[in-house]
Amino acid sequence: MWLSVAAGLVVSLTQTRLLQIPSVRAKFGIMPITAALPSSSLLDTYRFARRYFQQKFNQHAQSRTPPVQKLIKSKSGKASRK
């Protein structure tokens, strides 16, 4: 089992190194590596995740909410549901 894990690790590392070479990337039609994206802070990630889950929760809650029934006052003064 360790031989399998070691072999997989070697293949993965070799593939990673080969695909970082610009000529190899061009041969396989892989887009070139561009400048690194600006890193985001942990707080930005938290805010994004919070907003995402709030939207998902609100959509889910709205889809499960039964229709609202209005109370209409009848002529006798008692409220009835319609």
Secondary structure, DSSP 8 states (H G I E B T S, - for coil): -HHHHHHHHHHHHHHHHHTTSHHHHHHTT------------HHHHHHHHHHHHHHHHHHHHHHH------EEE-TTS-EEE-
